[in-house]
Amino acid sequence: MNLTAVYVRSGNWIAAWIEEIPGVNTQGATMEEARANLREALALILEDNRADAEQALIGQLVLEREQFALLV
């Protein structure tokens, strides 16, 4: 699965976000900085979502957990 990063000039900054995942957004002074910050923002959102999901599973009877690849 490939995600779509969008970069937009906003004053002195470059705003960046991932189209497919709400909440993954950041900015940087350069394209390189914006890209690096976006990778970090994506990692943090996924980590936070995973922690929330694990918390929601406490007390649940989990039948199975598996890796899931989305092929588009």
BELKAUR-V565180 format. One record per residue. N is the residue number from 1. RES is the residue in one small letter. SS is DSSP state (H for helix, E for strand, - for the rest). PHI is phi in radians with two decimals (999 if undefined). BURIAL is I if it has 24 or more other ideal C-beta (glycine too) atoms within 12 Angstrom, else O. Layout:
n res ss phi burial
N RES SS PHI BURIAL
N RES SS PHI BURIAL
This chain:
n res ss phi burial
1 m - 999 O
2 n - -1.88 O
3 l - -1.83 O
4 t - -1.89 O
5 a E -1.64 I
6 v E -2.06 O
7 y E -2.16 I
8 v E -2.31 O
9 r E -1.20 O
10 s E -2.37 O
11 g - 1.15 O
12 n - -1.49 O
13 w E -1.96 O
14 i E -1.98 I
15 a E -1.44 O
16 a E -2.48 I
17 w E -2.70 I
18 i E -1.76 I
19 e - -1.03 O
20 e - -1.45 O
21 i - -2.24 O
22 p - -1.00 O
23 g - 1.65 O
24 v - -1.61 I
25 n E -2.60 I
26 t E -2.88 I
27 q E -2.69 I
28 g E -2.79 I
29 a - -1.36 O
30 t - -2.27 O
31 m H -1.06 O
32 e H -1.07 O
33 e H -1.17 O
34 a H -1.07 I
35 r H -1.11 O
36 a H -1.11 O
37 n H -1.13 I
38 l H -1.18 I
39 r H -1.05 O
40 e H -1.15 O
41 a H -1.08 I
42 l H -1.10 I
43 a H -1.06 O
44 l H -1.15 O
45 i H -1.11 I
46 l H -1.12 O
47 e H -1.09 O
48 d H -1.15 O
49 n H -1.10 O
50 r H -1.11 O
51 a H -1.10 O
52 d H -1.08 O
53 a H -1.13 O
54 e H -1.12 O
55 q H -1.10 O
56 a H -1.19 O
57 l - -1.48 O
58 i - -1.05 O
59 g - 1.50 O
60 q - -1.61 O
61 l - -1.52 O
62 v - -1.47 O
63 l - -1.35 O
64 e - -2.92 O
65 r - -2.27 O
66 e - -2.57 O
67 q - -1.23 O
68 f - -2.31 O
69 a - -1.88 O
70 l - -1.71 O
71 l - -1.87 O
72 v - -1.98 O
